[in-house]
Amino acid sequence: MPIDALVTGAGGFIGHHLVKYLKRTGLRVRGVDLKHPEFEPSPAEEFQILDLRRFDSCLIATRGVREIYHLAADMGGIGYITAFHAVIARNNTMINVHMLEAARLNGAERFLFSSSACVYPQRLQGSAEVTPLKEEDAYPADPEEGYGWEKLWMEKLCQYYREDYKLETRVVRFHNVYGPLGTYEGGREKAPAAICRKVALARDGDEIEIWGDGEQTRSFLYVDDCVEGIWRIMRSDHPGPLNLGSEELVTINQLVDLTAEIAGKHIRKRHNLQAPQGVRGRNSDNAKLRAVLGWEPPTRLRDGLEPTYRWIEAELRRAGRVPSGVEVRV
């Protein structure tokens, strides 16, 4: 039987969740990545191990599919994306350009690109009380070095392919996605997963390290909302970039306190002012998302953080790393 949809990055966090969501809608899915999902098998009808930096691999991946959800990227948390500008920009530029051209040559009908809030100008994110970022705020351009620049360029390339080749492209700008089955250690994890890991490994009353002074602000998008939003955006008639994020702004210190509350622990904070902390404040403006889709992500941070913490704690406990005497709150 034919394959309906391709998900690149299907071995990763969002990609794996997206494959499961598309399967529930009745689509037959091909997943592609450099690796299989880490924590559970992929339900995709086909799963191909391919290096999408290579054009021949992209031609193989895109063969015979109607729609492409392009999530594959070299990425990680703030520590990673600030340390490897050349590697990230090079790898992702090759992946993106090859995937878009292969989609065109193989006759795909729709192509969704996963961009990032890192495309937004640094000058608009210098205060913790940041004004929510609108899609049009991306220009005049001043994105994050490396990762942000390659995302912004690929957004334009999607526009050019739509205009010149009539390939229906969609662009989604993710804002800090979190949830179960995500990376929680090793340097590529995002702030919610890293904090959940630190709290789970701590005893009641322990101190954990926080990067920066903890007053930097962010909004966080639960992965279930993320994959539903991707599905809705792909099927919309809106060709331009759309934010996909929560508008619930919190400080990192508040995120730590909420995680500790879920864990039932008193946690002290030790702030590392020398560690990377990214922009001072970033939040999503969902006005255009609401106007286009009649929908926005519904999950409150606490409601998404609780299952995320429980899953990470269970993984650490299974590995024998949770300190003895630390009880699970249910």
DRENDO-1510 file (C-alpha; in Angstrom, 1 decimal, always signed):
<recs>
REC; n; res; u; v; w
REC; 1; MET; +0.0; +0.0; +0.0 .
REC; 2; PRO; +1.2; +3.6; -0.7 .
REC; 3; ILE; +2.7; +5.8; +2.0 .
REC; 4; ASP; +0.7; +9.0; +2.7 .
REC; 5; ALA; +3.1; +11.0; +4.7 .
REC; 6; LEU; +6.8; +11.4; +5.5 .
REC; 7; VAL; +8.1; +12.5; +8.9 .
REC; 8; THR; +11.8; +13.4; +9.0 .
REC; 9; GLY; +13.3; +13.5; +12.4 .
REC; 10; ALA; +11.0; +10.6; +13.3 .
REC; 11; GLY; +13.5; +9.2; +15.7 .
REC; 12; GLY; +13.4; +12.4; +17.7 .
REC; 13; PHE; +11.1; +13.7; +20.4 .
REC; 14; ILE; +8.5; +15.7; +18.4 .
REC; 15; GLY; +8.9; +13.6; +15.3 .
REC; 16; HIS; +8.0; +10.4; +17.2 .
REC; 17; HIS; +5.0; +11.9; +18.8 .
REC; 18; LEU; +3.9; +13.3; +15.3 .
REC; 19; VAL; +4.2; +9.8; +13.8 .
REC; 20; LYS; +1.8; +8.5; +16.5 .
REC; 21; TYR; -0.6; +11.3; +15.9 .
REC; 22; LEU; -0.7; +10.9; +12.1 .
REC; 23; LYS; -1.3; +7.2; +12.5 .
REC; 24; ARG; -4.3; +7.9; +14.7 .
REC; 25; THR; -5.7; +10.0; +11.9 .
REC; 26; GLY; -5.5; +7.0; +9.5 .
REC; 27; LEU; -2.4; +8.0; +7.5 .
REC; 28; ARG; +0.3; +5.5; +6.5 .
REC; 29; VAL; +3.6; +7.0; +7.6 .
REC; 30; ARG; +7.2; +6.7; +6.6 .
REC; 31; GLY; +9.6; +7.8; +9.3 .
REC; 32; VAL; +13.2; +8.8; +8.5 .
REC; 33; ASP; +16.1; +9.6; +10.9 .
REC; 34; LEU; +19.7; +8.8; +11.7 .
REC; 35; LYS; +18.4; +6.7; +14.6 .
REC; 36; HIS; +15.3; +4.9; +15.9 .
REC; 37; PRO; +13.2; +6.5; +18.7 .
REC; 38; GLU; +15.1; +6.1; +22.0 .
REC; 39; PHE; +12.4; +5.1; +24.4 .
REC; 40; GLU; +9.8; +3.1; +22.4 .
REC; 41; PRO; +9.5; +1.6; +18.8 .
REC; 42; SER; +8.1; +3.8; +16.1 .
REC; 43; PRO; +4.6; +2.8; +14.8 .
REC; 44; ALA; +5.4; +4.0; +11.3 .
REC; 45; GLU; +4.7; +1.6; +8.5 .
REC; 46; GLU; +8.3; +2.2; +7.2 .
REC; 47; PHE; +11.3; +3.5; +9.1 .
REC; 48; GLN; +14.4; +4.3; +7.1 .
REC; 49; ILE; +17.8; +5.1; +8.6 .
REC; 50; LEU; +19.1; +7.9; +6.3 .
REC; 51; ASP; +21.5; +10.8; +6.5 .
REC; 52; LEU; +19.5; +13.7; +5.1 .
REC; 53; ARG; +22.6; +15.8; +4.6 .
REC; 54; ARG; +23.0; +13.7; +1.5 .
REC; 55; PHE; +20.8; +14.5; -1.5 .
REC; 56; ASP; +20.5; +10.9; -2.6 .
REC; 57; SER; +19.1; +10.1; +0.8 .
REC; 58; CYS; +16.5; +12.8; +0.5 .
REC; 59; LEU; +15.4; +11.5; -2.9 .
REC; 60; ILE; +14.9; +8.1; -1.3 .
REC; 61; ALA; +13.0; +9.5; +1.7 .
REC; 62; THR; +10.6; +11.6; -0.4 .
REC; 63; ARG; +9.8; +9.0; -3.0 .
REC; 64; GLY; +6.0; +8.4; -3.4 .
REC; 65; VAL; +4.7; +10.6; -0.6 .
REC; 66; ARG; +2.0; +13.2; -0.9 .
REC; 67; GLU; +2.9; +15.3; +2.2 .
REC; 68; ILE; +6.1; +15.9; +4.1 .
REC; 69; TYR; +6.6; +16.9; +7.7 .
REC; 70; HIS; +10.2; +18.1; +7.8 .
REC; 71; LEU; +11.3; +18.1; +11.4 .
REC; 72; ALA; +14.9; +16.7; +11.0 .
REC; 73; ALA; +17.5; +19.0; +12.4 .
REC; 74; ASP; +20.8; +19.2; +14.3 .
REC; 75; MET; +19.6; +20.9; +17.4 .
REC; 76; GLY; +19.4; +20.9; +21.2 .
REC; 77; GLY; +19.1; +23.2; +24.3 .
REC; 78; ILE; +20.7; +26.5; +24.8 .
REC; 79; GLY; +24.1; +25.1; +25.8 .
REC; 80; TYR; +24.3; +23.1; +22.5 .
REC; 81; ILE; +23.1; +25.7; +20.0 .
REC; 82; THR; +25.3; +28.4; +21.4 .
REC; 83; ALA; +28.4; +26.2; +21.3 .
REC; 84; PHE; +28.3; +24.8; +17.7 .
REC; 85; HIS; +27.3; +27.6; +15.3 .
REC; 86; ALA; +29.2; +26.3; +12.2 .
REC; 87; VAL; +28.3; +22.6; +12.7 .
REC; 88; ILE; +24.6; +23.3; +13.3 .
REC; 89; ALA; +24.3; +25.9; +10.4 .
REC; 90; ARG; +26.1; +23.6; +8.0 .
REC; 91; ASN; +24.3; +20.4; +8.8 .
REC; 92; ASN; +20.8; +22.0; +8.8 .
REC; 93; THR; +21.4; +24.0; +5.7 .
REC; 94; MET; +22.3; +20.8; +3.8 .
REC; 95; ILE; +19.4; +18.9; +5.2 .
REC; 96; ASN; +16.9; +21.6; +4.5 .
REC; 97; VAL; +17.9; +22.5; +0.9 .
REC; 98; HIS; +18.2; +18.8; -0.1 .
REC; 99; MET; +14.8; +17.9; +1.4 .
REC; 100; LEU; +13.0; +20.8; -0.3 .
REC; 101; GLU; +14.5; +20.1; -3.7 .
REC; 102; ALA; +13.9; +16.3; -3.3 .
REC; 103; ALA; +10.3; +17.0; -2.4 .
REC; 104; ARG; +9.9; +19.1; -5.6 .
REC; 105; LEU; +11.5; +16.6; -7.8 .
REC; 106; ASN; +9.4; +13.7; -6.4 .
REC; 107; GLY; +6.2; +15.6; -6.8 .
REC; 108; ALA; +5.1; +16.0; -3.2 .
REC; 109; GLU; +1.9; +18.0; -2.8 .
REC; 110; ARG; +2.7; +19.7; +0.6 .
REC; 111; PHE; +5.8; +20.4; +2.6 .
REC; 112; LEU; +5.8; +21.6; +6.2 .
REC; 113; PHE; +9.0; +23.1; +7.7 .
REC; 114; SER; +9.6; +23.2; +11.4 .
REC; 115; SER; +11.1; +26.5; +12.2 .
REC; 116; SER; +11.8; +28.1; +15.6 .
REC; 117; ALA; +11.3; +31.1; +17.8 .
REC; 118; CYS; +15.0; +31.5; +17.5 .
REC; 119; VAL; +14.4; +33.4; +14.3 .
REC; 120; TYR; +13.2; +36.4; +16.2 .
REC; 121; PRO; +15.5; +39.4; +16.7 .
REC; 122; GLN; +17.6; +39.6; +19.8 .
REC; 123; ARG; +16.7; +43.3; +20.2 .
REC; 124; LEU; +13.1; +42.3; +21.0 .
REC; 125; GLN; +14.1; +39.8; +23.7 .
REC; 126; GLY; +16.3; +41.8; +26.0 .
REC; 127; SER; +13.7; +42.1; +28.8 .
REC; 128; ALA; +12.2; +39.5; +31.0 .
REC; 129; GLU; +8.9; +41.2; +30.6 .
REC; 130; VAL; +9.1; +40.7; +26.9 .
REC; 131; THR; +6.3; +41.7; +24.5 .
REC; 132; PRO; +4.9; +38.5; +22.9 .
REC; 133; LEU; +6.5; +38.0; +19.5 .
REC; 134; LYS; +4.3; +38.4; +16.4 .
REC; 135; GLU; +5.2; +36.6; +13.1 .
REC; 136; GLU; +6.0; +39.9; +11.4 .
REC; 137; ASP; +8.6; +40.8; +14.1 .
REC; 138; ALA; +11.1; +38.5; +12.5 .
REC; 139; TYR; +12.2; +41.4; +10.2 .
REC; 140; PRO; +14.5; +43.4; +10.2 .
REC; 141; ALA; +16.4; +40.2; +10.9 .
REC; 142; ASP; +18.7; +39.6; +13.8 .
REC; 143; PRO; +18.1; +35.9; +14.8 .
REC; 144; GLU; +20.1; +33.6; +17.1 .
REC; 145; GLU; +23.5; +32.9; +15.6 .
REC; 146; GLY; +23.8; +29.7; +13.7 .
REC; 147; TYR; +20.5; +27.9; +14.4 .
REC; 148; GLY; +18.3; +30.9; +14.1 .
REC; 149; TRP; +19.9; +32.1; +10.8 .
REC; 150; GLU; +19.5; +28.8; +9.1 .
REC; 151; LYS; +15.9; +28.5; +10.2 .
REC; 152; LEU; +15.1; +32.0; +8.9 .
REC; 153; TRP; +16.8; +31.3; +5.5 .
REC; 154; MET; +14.8; +28.1; +5.1 .
REC; 155; GLU; +11.6; +30.0; +5.7 .
REC; 156; LYS; +12.4; +32.2; +2.8 .
REC; 157; LEU; +13.4; +29.2; +0.6 .
REC; 158; CYS; +10.0; +27.6; +1.3 .
REC; 159; GLN; +8.4; +30.9; +0.1 .
REC; 160; TYR; +10.5; +30.8; -3.1 .
REC; 161; TYR; +9.6; +27.2; -3.8 .
REC; 162; ARG; +6.0; +28.0; -3.3 .
REC; 163; GLU; +6.1; +31.0; -5.6 .
REC; 164; ASP; +8.4; +29.5; -8.3 .
REC; 165; TYR; +7.4; +25.9; -8.3 .
REC; 166; LYS; +3.9; +25.9; -6.8 .
REC; 167; LEU; +4.9; +23.5; -4.0 .
REC; 168; GLU; +2.5; +24.1; -1.1 .
REC; 169; THR; +4.7; +24.9; +1.8 .
REC; 170; ARG; +3.8; +25.6; +5.4 .
REC; 171; VAL; +6.1; +27.0; +8.2 .
REC; 172; VAL; +5.6; +26.5; +11.9 .
REC; 173; ARG; +7.7; +28.4; +14.5 .
REC; 174; PHE; +8.0; +26.2; +17.6 .
REC; 175; HIS; +8.3; +27.8; +21.1 .
REC; 176; ASN; +10.0; +25.5; +23.6 .
REC; 177; VAL; +8.3; +22.1; +23.2 .
REC; 178; TYR; +8.4; +19.7; +26.2 .
REC; 179; GLY; +6.8; +16.5; +27.3 .
REC; 180; PRO; +7.3; +12.7; +27.9 .
REC; 181; LEU; +9.7; +10.7; +25.7 .
REC; 182; GLY; +12.0; +13.7; +25.2 .
REC; 183; THR; +15.7; +13.9; +25.8 .
REC; 184; TYR; +16.4; +14.8; +29.4 .
REC; 185; GLU; +20.2; +14.7; +29.7 .
REC; 186; GLY; +23.4; +14.8; +27.6 .
REC; 187; GLY; +23.5; +18.4; +26.6 .
REC; 188; ARG; +20.7; +18.6; +24.0 .
REC; 189; GLU; +17.8; +18.7; +26.5 .
REC; 190; LYS; +15.6; +21.7; +26.9 .
REC; 191; ALA; +15.0; +23.6; +30.2 .
REC; 192; PRO; +11.9; +21.7; +31.4 .
REC; 193; ALA; +13.4; +18.3; +30.9 .
REC; 194; ALA; +16.7; +19.4; +32.5 .
REC; 195; ILE; +15.0; +20.8; +35.5 .
REC; 196; CYS; +12.8; +17.7; +35.9 .
REC; 197; ARG; +15.9; +15.5; +35.8 .
REC; 198; LYS; +17.7; +17.7; +38.4 .
REC; 199; VAL; +14.7; +17.7; +40.7 .
REC; 200; ALA; +14.1; +14.0; +40.4 .
REC; 201; LEU; +17.7; +13.2; +41.3 .
REC; 202; ALA; +17.6; +15.5; +44.3 .
REC; 203; ARG; +16.5; +14.7; +47.9 .
REC; 204; ASP; +14.1; +17.0; +49.7 .
REC; 205; GLY; +16.0; +20.1; +50.7 .
REC; 206; ASP; +18.8; +19.6; +48.2 .
REC; 207; GLU; +20.2; +22.4; +46.0 .
REC; 208; ILE; +20.3; +22.3; +42.2 .
REC; 209; GLU; +22.1; +24.4; +39.7 .
REC; 210; ILE; +20.1; +26.9; +37.6 .
REC; 211; TRP; +21.7; +28.5; +34.5 .
REC; 212; GLY; +21.6; +32.3; +34.8 .
REC; 213; ASP; +19.8; +34.2; +37.6 .
REC; 214; GLY; +16.6; +32.3; +36.9 .
REC; 215; GLU; +14.6; +35.5; +36.1 .
REC; 216; GLN; +14.8; +34.9; +32.3 .
REC; 217; THR; +11.3; +34.2; +31.0 .
REC; 218; ARG; +9.9; +31.7; +28.5 .
REC; 219; SER; +6.7; +30.0; +27.5 .
REC; 220; PHE; +6.6; +26.2; +27.0 .
REC; 221; LEU; +4.4; +24.2; +24.6 .
REC; 222; TYR; +3.2; +20.7; +25.6 .
REC; 223; VAL; +4.1; +18.1; +22.9 .
REC; 224; ASP; +0.5; +16.9; +22.5 .
REC; 225; ASP; -0.6; +20.4; +21.6 .
REC; 226; CYS; +2.5; +20.7; +19.3 .
REC; 227; VAL; +1.6; +17.7; +17.1 .
REC; 228; GLU; -2.1; +18.7; +16.9 .
REC; 229; GLY; -1.0; +22.2; +15.9 .
REC; 230; ILE; +1.3; +20.8; +13.2 .
REC; 231; TRP; -1.6; +18.8; +11.8 .
REC; 232; ARG; -3.9; +21.8; +11.7 .
REC; 233; ILE; -1.3; +24.1; +10.1 .
REC; 234; MET; -0.5; +21.6; +7.4 .
REC; 235; ARG; -4.2; +21.5; +6.5 .
REC; 236; SER; -4.7; +25.2; +6.6 .
REC; 237; ASP; -4.6; +27.6; +3.7 .
REC; 238; HIS; -2.0; +29.9; +5.4 .
REC; 239; PRO; +1.4; +29.7; +3.6 .
REC; 240; GLY; +3.3; +32.1; +5.9 .
REC; 241; PRO; +5.0; +31.3; +9.2 .
REC; 242; LEU; +2.8; +30.7; +12.2 .
REC; 243; ASN; +3.8; +30.7; +15.9 .
REC; 244; LEU; +3.1; +27.5; +17.7 .
REC; 245; GLY; +3.5; +28.1; +21.4 .
REC; 246; SER; +1.9; +28.8; +24.7 .
REC; 247; GLU; +1.3; +32.4; +25.8 .
REC; 248; GLU; +1.7; +31.4; +29.5 .
REC; 249; LEU; +4.9; +33.2; +30.4 .
REC; 250; VAL; +7.0; +32.1; +33.4 .
REC; 251; THR; +10.5; +32.7; +34.8 .
REC; 252; ILE; +12.9; +29.8; +35.0 .
REC; 253; ASN; +12.8; +30.1; +38.8 .
REC; 254; GLN; +9.0; +29.7; +38.6 .
REC; 255; LEU; +9.5; +26.6; +36.4 .
REC; 256; VAL; +11.8; +25.1; +39.1 .
REC; 257; ASP; +9.3; +25.9; +41.9 .
REC; 258; LEU; +6.5; +24.3; +39.9 .
REC; 259; THR; +8.5; +21.2; +39.2 .
REC; 260; ALA; +9.5; +20.9; +42.9 .
REC; 261; GLU; +5.9; +21.3; +43.9 .
REC; 262; ILE; +4.9; +18.5; +41.5 .
REC; 263; ALA; +7.7; +16.4; +43.0 .
REC; 264; GLY; +6.6; +17.2; +46.6 .
REC; 265; LYS; +10.1; +18.5; +47.4 .
REC; 266; HIS; +11.7; +21.6; +48.8 .
REC; 267; ILE; +14.5; +22.5; +46.4 .
REC; 268; ARG; +17.1; +25.3; +46.8 .
REC; 269; LYS; +18.5; +27.0; +43.8 .
REC; 270; ARG; +22.2; +27.8; +43.1 .
REC; 271; HIS; +22.4; +30.2; +40.2 .
REC; 272; ASN; +25.3; +29.8; +37.7 .
REC; 273; LEU; +25.7; +33.3; +36.2 .
REC; 274; GLN; +28.5; +32.1; +33.8 .
REC; 275; ALA; +26.3; +29.4; +32.1 .
REC; 276; PRO; +24.5; +30.2; +28.8 .
REC; 277; GLN; +20.9; +31.4; +29.4 .
REC; 278; GLY; +19.9; +32.6; +25.9 .
REC; 279; VAL; +17.7; +35.7; +25.4 .
REC; 280; ARG; +16.3; +37.5; +28.5 .
REC; 281; GLY; +12.7; +36.9; +27.6 .
REC; 282; ARG; +10.6; +35.2; +24.9 .
REC; 283; ASN; +6.9; +34.6; +24.5 .
REC; 284; SER; +4.6; +33.6; +21.7 .
REC; 285; ASP; +1.9; +35.9; +20.3 .
REC; 286; ASN; -0.9; +33.5; +19.2 .
REC; 287; ALA; -3.2; +36.1; +17.6 .
REC; 288; LYS; -2.5; +35.0; +14.0 .
REC; 289; LEU; -2.7; +31.3; +15.0 .
REC; 290; ARG; -6.1; +31.8; +16.5 .
REC; 291; ALA; -7.3; +33.8; +13.4 .
REC; 292; VAL; -6.0; +31.2; +11.0 .
REC; 293; LEU; -7.0; +28.0; +12.8 .
REC; 294; GLY; -9.7; +29.0; +15.3 .
REC; 295; TRP; -7.6; +27.1; +17.8 .
REC; 296; GLU; -4.6; +27.5; +20.0 .
REC; 297; PRO; -2.7; +25.1; +22.4 .
REC; 298; PRO; -5.0; +24.5; +25.4 .
REC; 299; THR; -2.6; +22.7; +27.9 .
REC; 300; ARG; -1.6; +24.8; +30.9 .
REC; 301; LEU; +2.1; +24.4; +32.0 .
REC; 302; ARG; +1.3; +22.6; +35.2 .
REC; 303; ASP; -0.9; +20.1; +33.4 .
REC; 304; GLY; +1.8; +19.3; +30.9 .
REC; 305; LEU; +4.7; +19.4; +33.4 .
REC; 306; GLU; +3.3; +16.8; +35.7 .
REC; 307; PRO; +3.2; +13.9; +33.3 .
REC; 308; THR; +6.6; +15.1; +32.0 .
REC; 309; TYR; +8.1; +15.0; +35.4 .
REC; 310; ARG; +6.5; +11.6; +36.3 .
REC; 311; TRP; +7.9; +10.1; +33.1 .
REC; 312; ILE; +11.5; +11.4; +33.6 .
REC; 313; GLU; +11.4; +10.4; +37.3 .
REC; 314; ALA; +10.3; +6.9; +36.3 .
REC; 315; GLU; +13.1; +6.6; +33.7 .
REC; 316; LEU; +15.7; +7.6; +36.3 .
REC; 317; ARG; +14.2; +5.3; +38.9 .
REC; 318; ARG; +14.3; +2.4; +36.4 .
REC; 319; ALA; +18.0; +3.1; +35.9 .
REC; 320; GLY; +18.6; +3.0; +39.6 .
REC; 321; ARG; +19.6; +6.6; +39.8 .
REC; 322; VAL; +16.9; +8.1; +42.0 .
REC; 323; PRO; +18.4; +8.4; +45.5 .
REC; 324; SER; +17.2; +5.9; +48.1 .
REC; 325; GLY; +14.6; +7.2; +50.4 .
REC; 326; VAL; +13.1; +9.4; +47.6 .
REC; 327; GLU; +9.4; +8.5; +47.3 .
REC; 328; VAL; +7.2; +9.0; +44.3 .
REC; 329; ARG; +4.2; +11.3; +44.8 .
REC; 330; VAL; +1.1; +10.2; +43.0 .
</recs>
